[in-house]
Amino acid sequence: MFKSRSSNLKIHRTRPLVGVALVCAGSILLVSCSTVLSEAPTQVGGLPSGTPERPAVAPEYPAVHEMPPARATAVLTEEEKKKVEAELAAMRAAQARRAKASGEPE
């Protein structure tokens, strides 16, 4: 029925510790995203010596809602598609013949 005072004291003592632990964990996560680490030595987790420098100005975000301009060239007709496919098949066959003649695996 009644809780003892010692159990209430344990709860009141651990709450601040849990809060401090959460704040510390959150600050560690925020610090890990910091650019300060990029200037640290490689042994501590900094960038390797061969990495390129960051650009002075950040690039703009791409315009997602803008449509690309219309194509200057037309799409291939059915006859052109068949011609291209026939050329590719001929090239593939010639490549296979050359590979077979030289003893390379296909």
Phi, psi and omega in degrees: 000300181261140176271146179282160181293330183293324179290324176294323180292323179297318180294317182291334179279328184276335180301312178297325179294320178295319178297316179296319179296318179295319178295318178296317179296319178295320179291326177295319178296320179292321180292328181294339178271000185285153178277353179296326181294335179289340179266357180283160177298157182299325182295334183264355179117011179282179181287147177295165187291335185269005184285143179288158180286156177288148177292148182294323180246130180292140180292153180286155175289146180292147178283100188286324186271354179277136179275145178291157179294160180295150181292143178279331181256153180276160177288151181297143175281171180298321180295319179293322178298316180296322179296314180296318179296321178294320178296318179295319178296321178294318178297318179298317180294318178297319179297318180295320178296317179296319180294321180292321180292325181272354177087008178280152177289150182284000000 
